[in-house]
């Protein structure tokens, strides 16, 4: 089954950049102002891009052929450096992925080999999930690569929301024809992102839930990405532990560290 690549914002949010501080110090623009839509997308772009963070998450992948749960430990430094390794199941423990700026490496614990992900391998699935290697290294931003329009403010499923329509700019390096983003009015936290292909067909949906306050920051602890092809497949990520007070620098994110964890 062909899996359309998820945009970098999706994967960075969930896997290789832990929840970080949102830009909350600036005054929120009036919801009816032209600046409001870009402000909200900037918040979403930076939702999980903390300065330094460490955490443990559980990723559950369901396909038409199999289903499994993986426990992962991850470290991140800004948006350009991250390292994630498998804790369980035991047969995969130690397998790890390193992102250092635009480079991506995978260490296979079973064979002891480190592989640099080449351009030809970018379309491959990352750890069997619905995310691809390509998603890990691109740096698209909703606030920069799309023209944004607020299309609705009101109630949806019992929650007051703002809904935005995002259409890619002509030269933007994105694969989607349109994205519809919904956030809570209360705190502008993301709730749902619906992705369309170039023909205007709904392709997949990304849902955020279990919003919690962690060290003074509100973040969604759960994210579920589901293809809308009727297959019933999905990938769910649930953060179990998150720590923003971790002492790491760029030197931590090396190929040697990838193999020694």
RODO-2510 file (C-alpha; in nm, 4 decimals, decimal comma):
residues 261
     n   res          X          Y          Z
     1     x     0,0000     0,0000     0,0000
     2     x     0,1415     0,3357    -0,1001
     3     x     0,1903     0,5783     0,1873
     4     x     0,1938     0,9450     0,1005
     5     x     0,4656     1,1277     0,2896
     6     x     0,3569     1,3143     0,6008
     7     x     0,4878     1,6734     0,6112
     8     x     0,7831     1,7529     0,8328
     9     x     0,5674     1,9490     1,0722
    10     x     0,3836     1,6285     1,1581
    11     x     0,6802     1,4093     1,2250
    12     x     0,8882     1,6701     1,3990
    13     x     0,5948     1,7317     1,6281
    14     x     0,5678     1,3731     1,7305
    15     x     0,8922     1,1897     1,7049
    16     x     1,2191     1,3735     1,6687
    17     x     1,1489     1,6962     1,8524
    18     x     1,0012     1,6796     2,1967
    19     x     0,7393     1,9244     2,3233
    20     x     0,8947     2,2629     2,3871
    21     x     0,7973     2,6130     2,4755
    22     x     0,5451     2,7877     2,2563
    23     x     0,5844     3,1535     2,1709
    24     x     0,3575     3,2759     2,4453
    25     x     0,5249     3,5988     2,5536
    26     x     0,3887     3,8119     2,2706
    27     x     0,0402     3,9549     2,2785
    28     x    -0,2088     3,7437     2,0851
    29     x    -0,3412     3,9367     1,7834
    30     x    -0,7130     3,9984     1,7559
    31     x    -0,8764     3,6869     1,6002
    32     x    -1,0246     3,9044     1,3283
    33     x    -0,6941     4,0686     1,2371
    34     x    -0,4814     3,9657     0,9353
    35     x    -0,1918     3,8740     1,1701
    36     x    -0,3884     3,6190     1,3723
    37     x    -0,3683     3,3241     1,1297
    38     x     0,0096     3,3485     1,0910
    39     x     0,0488     3,3831     1,4681
    40     x    -0,1442     3,0602     1,5304
    41     x     0,0541     2,8664     1,2689
    42     x     0,3799     2,9895     1,4212
    43     x     0,2645     2,8510     1,7564
    44     x     0,1904     2,5138     1,5974
    45     x     0,5226     2,5089     1,4105
    46     x     0,7114     2,5672     1,7357
    47     x     0,4875     2,3590     1,9630
    48     x     0,7411     2,0808     2,0048
    49     x     1,0638     2,2626     1,9308
    50     x     1,2134     2,3156     2,2724
    51     x     1,5699     2,4191     2,3362
    52     x     1,6667     2,0969     2,5152
    53     x     1,4429     1,8060     2,5979
    54     x     1,4336     1,4365     2,6782
    55     x     1,1436     1,1967     2,6999
    56     x     0,9958     0,8520     2,6597
    57     x     0,7092     0,7809     2,4233
    58     x     0,5059     0,4876     2,3031
    59     x     0,4333     0,4444     1,9340
    60     x     0,1569     0,2071     1,8282
    61     x     0,1398     0,1157     1,4590
    62     x    -0,1525    -0,0668     1,3026
    63     x    -0,1470    -0,1784     0,9382
    64     x    -0,3683    -0,4170     0,7432
    65     x    -0,1097    -0,6930     0,7927
    66     x     0,0266    -0,6440     1,1441
    67     x     0,0112    -0,4384     1,4639
    68     x     0,2800    -0,3567     1,7186
    69     x     0,3780    -0,1188     1,9981
    70     x     0,7259     0,0323     2,0278
    71     x     0,8694     0,2125     2,3306
    72     x     1,1087     0,4931     2,2351
    73     x     1,3483     0,7265     2,4152
    74     x     1,4275     1,0593     2,2513
    75     x     1,6490     1,3639     2,2966
    76     x     1,6297     1,6913     2,1060
    77     x     1,8182     2,0184     2,0783
    78     x     1,6249     2,2867     1,8958
    79     x     1,4771     2,1774     1,5630
    80     x     1,7964     2,0532     1,3964
    81     x     1,9345     1,7898     1,6343
    82     x     1,7531     1,4834     1,7631
    83     x     1,8198     1,1248     1,8548
    84     x     1,5653     0,8495     1,9157
    85     x     1,6237     0,4862     2,0079
    86     x     1,4035     0,1830     2,0613
    87     x     1,3690     0,0585     2,4193
    88     x     1,1329    -0,2289     2,3422
    89     x     1,0480    -0,4814     2,2082
    90     x     1,3688    -0,6511     2,3183
    91     x     1,4582    -0,7768     1,9701
    92     x     1,4766    -0,4166     1,8442
    93     x     1,6296    -0,2536     2,1529
    94     x     1,9192    -0,0241     2,0673
    95     x     1,8129     0,0477     1,7096
    96     x     1,8337     0,4250     1,6787
    97     x     1,7934     0,7188     1,4437
    98     x     2,0005     1,0378     1,4489
    99     x     1,9067     1,3653     1,2829
   100     x     2,1878     1,6204     1,2699
   101     x     2,0724     1,9213     1,0703
   102     x     1,9941     1,7807     0,7212
   103     x     2,1675     1,4431     0,7714
   104     x     1,9920     1,1290     0,8843
   105     x     2,1526     0,8092     1,0152
   106     x     2,0087     0,4799     1,1379
   107     x     2,1938     0,2343     1,3628
   108     x     2,0759    -0,1268     1,3356
   109     x     2,1382    -0,2963     1,6691
   110     x     2,0995    -0,6480     1,5281
   111     x     2,3853    -0,6084     1,2807
   112     x     2,5856    -0,3311     1,4496
   113     x     2,5801    -0,1304     1,1263
   114     x     2,5202     0,2402     1,0833
   115     x     2,3489     0,3507     0,7630
   116     x     2,3339     0,7029     0,6264
   117     x     1,9933     0,7522     0,4709
   118     x     2,0479     0,8478     0,1074
   119     x     1,8127     1,0365    -0,1219
   120     x     1,6936     0,7106    -0,2748
   121     x     1,5947     0,5768     0,0695
   122     x     1,3973     0,8810     0,1811
   123     x     1,0618     0,7368     0,0775
   124     x     1,1033     0,4337     0,3050
   125     x     0,8947     0,3900     0,6189
   126     x     1,0529     0,5032     0,9454
   127     x     1,0505     0,2172     1,1980
   128     x     0,7504     0,0613     1,0263
   129     x     0,5256     0,3586     1,0966
   130     x     0,3273     0,5774     0,8588
   131     x     0,6103     0,8302     0,8664
   132     x     0,8899     0,8252     0,6094
   133     x     1,2615     0,9006     0,6365
   134     x     1,1970     1,2052     0,4211
   135     x     0,9701     1,3496     0,6882
   136     x     1,2609     1,3621     0,9322
   137     x     1,4863     1,5959     0,7387
   138     x     1,2567     1,8472     0,5700
   139     x     1,1889     2,1722     0,7480
   140     x     0,8623     2,2998     0,6045
   141     x     0,6675     2,5449     0,8181
   142     x     0,2960     2,6030     0,8061
   143     x     0,3520     2,9713     0,8745
   144     x     0,5946     3,0190     0,5844
   145     x     0,5064     2,7691     0,3108
   146     x     0,1310     2,8233     0,2992
   147     x    -0,1126     3,1078     0,2419
   148     x    -0,3384     3,0972     0,5484
   149     x    -0,7009     3,2011     0,5864
   150     x    -0,9273     3,1716     0,8900
   151     x    -1,2482     3,0149     0,7602
   152     x    -1,4493     2,9446     1,0766
   153     x    -1,4805     3,0412     1,4405
   154     x    -1,7403     2,8623     1,6495
   155     x    -1,8360     2,5307     1,8035
   156     x    -1,7283     2,1881     1,6777
   157     x    -1,7990     1,8688     1,8733
   158     x    -1,8643     2,0697     2,1885
   159     x    -1,5433     2,2745     2,1714
   160     x    -1,5029     2,6351     2,0609
   161     x    -1,2478     2,6376     1,7804
   162     x    -1,0813     2,8408     1,5085
   163     x    -1,0420     2,6676     1,1706
   164     x    -0,7890     2,7683     0,9058
   165     x    -0,7412     2,6793     0,5402
   166     x    -0,3798     2,6523     0,4217
   167     x    -0,2974     2,6553     0,0506
   168     x     0,0683     2,6042    -0,0527
   169     x     0,2566     2,8966    -0,1973
   170     x     0,3609     2,8470    -0,5628
   171     x     0,7251     2,7586    -0,4914
   172     x     0,6775     2,5830    -0,1567
   173     x     0,8431     2,2356    -0,1299
   174     x     0,5246     2,0605    -0,0142
   175     x     0,3151     1,7738    -0,1510
   176     x    -0,0264     1,8775    -0,0222
   177     x    -0,2928     2,0601    -0,2187
   178     x    -0,4488     2,1971     0,0996
   179     x    -0,4422     2,1556     0,4780
   180     x    -0,7293     2,2433     0,7111
   181     x    -0,6137     2,3127     1,0681
   182     x    -0,8375     2,3368     1,3768
   183     x    -0,7251     2,4783     1,7131
   184     x    -0,8973     2,5391     2,0467
   185     x    -1,0051     2,8975     2,1004
   186     x    -0,9198     2,8680     2,4706
   187     x    -0,5422     2,8303     2,4302
   188     x    -0,4834     2,7914     2,0540
   189     x    -0,3731     2,4305     2,1040
   190     x    -0,3907     2,2119     1,7899
   191     x    -0,6785     1,9660     1,7662
   192     x    -0,6888     1,8426     1,4075
   193     x    -0,5102     1,8716     1,0738
   194     x    -0,6790     1,7414     0,7588
   195     x    -0,4572     1,6887     0,4540
   196     x    -0,5751     1,7011     0,0916
   197     x    -0,3955     1,5906    -0,2243
   198     x    -0,3561     1,8093    -0,5331
   199     x    -0,6920     1,6891    -0,6656
   200     x    -0,8722     1,8094    -0,3535
   201     x    -0,9253     1,4614    -0,2061
   202     x    -0,8931     1,4094     0,1688
   203     x    -0,5841     1,1923     0,2232
   204     x    -0,5294     1,1675     0,5971
   205     x    -0,6072     1,3265     0,9296
   206     x    -0,3845     1,4088     1,2242
   207     x    -0,5540     1,4432     1,5650
   208     x    -0,4100     1,5863     1,8873
   209     x    -0,5511     1,5102     2,2320
   210     x    -0,4751     1,4644     2,6026
   211     x    -0,3488     1,8208     2,6355
   212     x    -0,1618     1,8539     2,9638
   213     x     0,0411     2,1145     3,1499
   214     x     0,4023     2,0045     3,1840
   215     x     0,6457     2,2385     3,3578
   216     x     0,4190     2,5325     3,2839
   217     x     0,3630     2,4407     2,9181
   218     x     0,0457     2,3023     2,7638
   219     x     0,1206     2,0273     2,5120
   220     x    -0,0802     1,7485     2,3466
   221     x     0,0536     1,4204     2,4871
   222     x    -0,1232     1,2089     2,2254
   223     x    -0,1204     1,2275     1,8465
   224     x    -0,2908     0,9905     1,6028
   225     x    -0,2306     1,0010     1,2293
   226     x    -0,4750     0,8033     1,0156
   227     x    -0,4866     0,7536     0,6378
   228     x    -0,8353     0,8138     0,4954
   229     x    -0,8231     0,5254     0,2489
   230     x    -1,0581     0,2960     0,4380
   231     x    -0,7759     0,0636     0,5452
   232     x    -0,8132     0,1306     0,9172
   233     x    -0,4381     0,1868     0,9491
   234     x    -0,2953     0,4428     1,1881
   235     x     0,0089     0,5459     1,3889
   236     x    -0,0414     0,6691     1,7453
   237     x     0,2222     0,8436     1,9540
   238     x     0,1765     0,8898     2,3286
   239     x     0,4290     1,0763     2,5428
   240     x     0,4877     0,8937     2,8736
   241     x     0,7639     1,1122     3,0213
   242     x     0,8938     1,4573     2,9242
   243     x     1,1818     1,6550     3,0783
   244     x     1,2816     2,0042     2,9648
   245     x     1,5714     2,0428     3,2097
   246     x     1,8318     1,8187     3,0452
   247     x     2,2003     1,9027     3,0015
   248     x     2,2935     1,8236     2,6398
   249     x     2,4734     2,0052     2,3595
   250     x     2,5453     1,9459     1,9889
   251     x     2,8243     1,7015     2,0763
   252     x     2,5640     1,4597     2,2107
   253     x     2,4143     1,4203     1,8618
   254     x     2,6935     1,2224     1,6969
   255     x     2,7196     0,8936     1,5085
   256     x     2,9347     0,7580     1,7924
   257     x     2,6605     0,8361     2,0432
   258     x     2,4092     0,6727     1,8137
   259     x     2,5959     0,3424     1,8470
   260     x     2,6830     0,3650     2,2168
   261     x     2,3422     0,4299     2,3734
***
